[in-house]
Amino acid sequence: MIKHDVVIVGSGLAGMRAALEMCKDLDVAILSKVYPSRSHSGAAQGGIAAALGNSEPDSWEEHLYDTVKGGDFLNDQDAVEEYVKAAPDVIYELEHFGCVFSRTPDGKIAQRSFGGHSKPRACFSADRTGHTILHALHEQLLKHSKSIKIYSEWYMHSLILDGDRCNGVVVSDIRTGAVEVMQARAVIFATGGYGRVFNITSNAFAGTADGVMAAFRAGIPLEDAEFVQYHPSGLYRQGILFSEAARGEGAYLLNGEGERFMEQYAPSRMELAPRDIVARAAQSEMDAGRGVDGKDIIHLDLRHLGEARIMERLPQIRQLGIDFIGVDCVKDPLPIQPTAHYSMGGIPTDKTGHVITDEQGTLVNGFFAAGECACVSVHGANRLGTNSLLDAVVFGERAGRSALTYANAVGHAKVNESHEKTKVLEQFENIFQQNGSESYNDIRDEMKTVMTENCGVFRDEDRLKVCIDTIQKLRERYKRGKVTDKGKVFNSEIYEIIELGNMLGMAEIIATAALARQESRGGHFRTDYPKRDDENFLKHSLTYPKDGELEIKYKPVVITKHQPAERTY
Amino acid sequence: MATFRIKRYNPEKQPEPYYEEFQLDIPQGATLLDCMNQIKWTLDGSFTYRMSCRSAICGSCAVKANGHALLACQRQASHLVKNGDTIVLEPLGNMKPIKDLVVDFKPFWDKIDKIKPYLQPKTRAPEKERLQSPEQFKRIDDSSTCIMCGSCYSDCNVLEVNDKFLGPAALAKAQRFVEDSRDGKTHERVKELSKPGGIWDCTHCAECVERCPKPARPFDRIKEVMTVALEERVTNNTGARHAISFTKSIKSSGRVNENTLPVESVGYFNVKGLFDLLPVGLRMLFKGKIPPILHKSIDDVDDVKRIFMEADKE
């Protein structure tokens, strides 16, 4: 049995920031199924929000209002207030760590405009902001390598819960296949999102719901799972991201007729309306046959920005266009379509990152979550661009701090090692032994397709029912899958199969929560209930496991300063 | 129909690697990684490689294709089809294979660790951000694009013969701090980087620049560190002395003085170093390869001097 004071699962921004908060006092382990520097936080391009006011006067009050309005008033405003107030210091700290930022002429951190933000608030490093923050934190991790043990290419299988207390995780070393119990006084999940359940997604292959499903299997509900963000500018068919920073710098969205169609949907903010609104506008244009060449394509046009500005501010986007589709955005518009991008929902936590299980805020002692896998909820029904990196760093730090306090006060609890280990070994054995004939690849493809087609930008009762029904059938087929590689060394096939199991579970939860929410709000749009319904649905959903079925309950939204109002841009 | 000729290795099954061929129709617009996934998901589930972001930012999927390292997600497969219809896939070089295209990155990370890859600030943290001009940002802009994919490390010609060499990625990372206006350890850093295994072990082949999938271009960064080392007068080492002697000779005569260059490189007072040169010198003497004792300038040496003068002005 491996023993640490605290185990962090996931080494993106949230996980690494949490580790740094604790490493002076505790023996910390941080686990990644890839390498820390390969975490998906690094793919974030456009920026990280904070009301620094470096290019225009700004305030946390405005950041708060923009965030709440962007989230369609489902955000818990007490949490949002703490979050936006914490933002400037968090950015300064990253800068002090050595993070490389683009600068204003007078040497301050440069800031640009972003969708839904009323001020230029996005601190950035060209168009690789996530990458530079990830590497700055990774550098700090290496600096403190004496007290932080990095487990690269280790996979987390399950959470060890004893009643209301978390005592560790069961993990395996991908390189050797060895299963181990990691005993800890506290566990922090920073496992990211689950965009891979969709066919068109910006997410890395690693975004497979491992963390949220481990929590769910341990009996912890998932909050607001129906709220998935579709980013308007995914590369056609591939789904990889062209940052909103392109529009922040002034790029246009054009339909097949060459019109800036946002005029019809958000005349005051145009291309810089929040993502849910822009994605719906783009999808509506395509559905009405106004896509480019009659296909599901919208054009992202940067040509008027000129080569110099593109090279200074958006060099990566230009390169992605050239490498992935042979389009140079200096000369031609980029073909895009909405892509599943971010999960607003996740493991419910309080404002300190401590995981809670119900409306009363009942704690799971010793279990914390931060970043995309968690739901505080600061994003409500739709996250604003550049608010996610901020979420990861702010709540990574807070989860770290509260885990530190908790772990200082308790000892290691007893863990039944063989019992916990056996459960995971059995899972491996079951997959190896089942000797079925179903192709896991077909199952995965069918899941992704049914989710994108029926649980995407536009949803309705019939389509969601088709979705749930299909997923349930796929889960049956999954039990009869066929595995090729039965080895122990770096068996990436077996891990993909385990990940697929997690994704099938998550897909059903998303669709079920979406079916139950009979209204349209933020990223969740029901064509059969096209209006927001504050009377019945101004509340967070909590999806629980119950006897192999799903049970949905709700909890109220915390409203402090801003009463829900009509949301126009 | 294209052939993917893949170097397979699975120590659990057999100790020796072997090549296996797979046939695949390359779908329109498919990247090399898309094709590798097609092979894994439809032809042989045991085919093993790393991947994650598929947008050229995580650095997981670097492999060798047709003999050179690249990011599989970043390249159109159809552009790689060679010899009629074959793409040869092999694991990265200069690292030990673990299984198929997965190699052991430990030595790579160990070397990153060695360059103290974190800011050592000059000043106490102010209340807000440390100021840095856009020009100062520009000096570390390119090196900060490195994604640690290992492509440069794989194809580095020095590492093939000298595993003590820190390698292009670690040295490019070092430049990121050497030239960071906020870092206070510039001198200590270049001193450390001038030791054996550091910047002066680079042979200037620039293979790493060819292989780098980002604008990091390690060799360009190494040259910048060399410049800072000379500016900081960290010259008490063979590499720096070689560079200085070389420049001095060109500047005064327009050509390299092959007699003084080796002597000045090891140092006039380095008795052991000079003795080490003797056997080579003697062999050259016997083969009649000793350059003329009297070093002559080229005819247009004044032009060379003018070039130096112009360069010095800058």
Chai-1 contact restraints between the chains, C-beta under 6 A:
chainA,res_idxA,chainB,res_idxB,connection_type,confidence,min_distance_angstrom,max_distance_angstrom,comment,restraint_id
A,V34,B,S52,contact,1.0,0.0,6.0,A-B,restraint_1
A,S37,B,M148,contact,1.0,0.0,6.0,A-B,restraint_2
A,R38,B,S52,contact,1.0,0.0,6.0,A-B,restraint_3
A,R38,B,C58,contact,1.0,0.0,6.0,A-B,restraint_4
A,R38,B,G59,contact,1.0,0.0,6.0,A-B,restraint_5
A,R38,B,S60,contact,1.0,0.0,6.0,A-B,restraint_6
A,G42,B,I57,contact,1.0,0.0,6.0,A-B,restraint_7
A,G42,B,C58,contact,1.0,0.0,6.0,A-B,restraint_8
A,A43,B,C53,contact,1.0,0.0,6.0,A-B,restraint_9
A,A43,B,I57,contact,1.0,0.0,6.0,A-B,restraint_10
A,Y92,B,K128,contact,1.0,0.0,6.0,A-B,restraint_11
A,Y92,B,E129,contact,1.0,0.0,6.0,A-B,restraint_12
A,E95,B,E129,contact,1.0,0.0,6.0,A-B,restraint_13
A,H96,B,A125,contact,1.0,0.0,6.0,A-B,restraint_14
A,G98,B,L119,contact,1.0,0.0,6.0,A-B,restraint_15
A,V100,B,I140,contact,1.0,0.0,6.0,A-B,restraint_16
A,V100,B,S144,contact,1.0,0.0,6.0,A-B,restraint_17
A,R103,B,Q132,contact,1.0,0.0,6.0,A-B,restraint_18
A,R103,B,P134,contact,1.0,0.0,6.0,A-B,restraint_19
A,R103,B,F137,contact,1.0,0.0,6.0,A-B,restraint_20
A,G107,B,L131,contact,1.0,0.0,6.0,A-B,restraint_21
A,G107,B,Q132,contact,1.0,0.0,6.0,A-B,restraint_22
A,G107,B,S133,contact,1.0,0.0,6.0,A-B,restraint_23
A,I109,B,E129,contact,1.0,0.0,6.0,A-B,restraint_24
A,H131,B,I57,contact,1.0,0.0,6.0,A-B,restraint_25
A,T132,B,S144,contact,1.0,0.0,6.0,A-B,restraint_26
A,E139,B,P117,contact,1.0,0.0,6.0,A-B,restraint_27
A,E139,B,Y118,contact,1.0,0.0,6.0,A-B,restraint_28
A,L142,B,D113,contact,1.0,0.0,6.0,A-B,restraint_29
A,L142,B,P117,contact,1.0,0.0,6.0,A-B,restraint_30
A,K143,B,Y118,contact,1.0,0.0,6.0,A-B,restraint_31
A,A204,B,S52,contact,1.0,0.0,6.0,A-B,restraint_32
A,A204,B,C53,contact,1.0,0.0,6.0,A-B,restraint_33
A,F205,B,M51,contact,1.0,0.0,6.0,A-B,restraint_34
A,F205,B,S52,contact,1.0,0.0,6.0,A-B,restraint_35
A,A206,B,S52,contact,1.0,0.0,6.0,A-B,restraint_36
A,I240,B,S55,contact,1.0,0.0,6.0,A-B,restraint_37
A,D323,B,Q74,contact,1.0,0.0,6.0,A-B,restraint_38
A,N441,B,W41,contact,1.0,0.0,6.0,A-B,restraint_39
A,T484,B,G45,contact,1.0,0.0,6.0,A-B,restraint_40
A,T484,B,S46,contact,1.0,0.0,6.0,A-B,restraint_41
A,D485,B,G45,contact,1.0,0.0,6.0,A-B,restraint_42
A,D485,B,S46,contact,1.0,0.0,6.0,A-B,restraint_43
A,G487,B,E12,contact,1.0,0.0,6.0,A-B,restraint_44
A,V489,B,E12,contact,1.0,0.0,6.0,A-B,restraint_45
A,V489,B,K99,contact,1.0,0.0,6.0,A-B,restraint_46
A,F490,B,T48,contact,1.0,0.0,6.0,A-B,restraint_47
A,F490,B,I98,contact,1.0,0.0,6.0,A-B,restraint_48
A,F490,B,K99,contact,1.0,0.0,6.0,A-B,restraint_49
A,F490,B,V102,contact,1.0,0.0,6.0,A-B,restraint_50
A,S492,B,T48,contact,1.0,0.0,6.0,A-B,restraint_51
A,E493,B,G45,contact,1.0,0.0,6.0,A-B,restraint_52
